[in-house]
């Protein structure tokens, strides 16, 4: 029963992080083709947001827990 807790929150967290990842991939492609500097500069923060969302944990209330203590 404990595994089913926060299923929708986990799904939305992974969906948003993969959406940001795909968006950053699009910006990298844009950086290669049209806007070399701007595409890469915009892709870096989006990649960082995607990685942060993937690495965050959910606390007992099914909310994102941004504590630095990851064990």
N, C-alpha and C positions, 0 to 999 in steps of 0.2 A: 504494500500500500504506500510505503514511503517513496518508492520510485516514481509513482504517478503524481506526486506532489509537484507543483510548479511546472507542469508539462507545457502549458501554453506560454508561460513566461520564457522558458528555455527555448522554445521554438521561435518566439519573436526575437529573442536575443541573437540566435544564430542566423535568422533570416535577415535581420538588419545588418549584422556584420558581413554576411555574404553579399548583401546589396551594396554596401559601402565598398567591399572588395571589387565587385564588378564595375562599380562607378570609377574606382581608381584605375582599374585596368583600361577602361575607356579613355580616361585622361592620359594615360601613358601612350596609348595608340594615337591620340590626338597630338601628343607631344612629339611623336616620331614623324607624323605626317604634316600637320599644319602649323602648330605653334610650339616650337621646340622648348623654349624656356618656360613659358606660361603653363604648358601642359604638365611638365614635371614638377614645377613649383606647386601647382594645385593638387597634384596626385599625392605628394608626401603627407600632408595633413589628413587626407582621406584614408590613406593606408594606416596611419597612426590611430585614427578613430576605429577602424576595423579591427586592428590588433587589440586595442584596449577593450572593445566590446567582447571579443572572443575570450580574452583572459579574465574578465571579471566573473566573480562568483555571485550566486544568489544567496541571500541570508534566509533566516527561518520564516520571514514574512513574504518570501518570494519577491524581494526587491533587490536591485543591483547593489552589491556591496563593494565599494571602491577602496577598502582598506588595503594598505600595502603589505599586510601580513598574509602572504599566500603560502600555505604549507601543504 
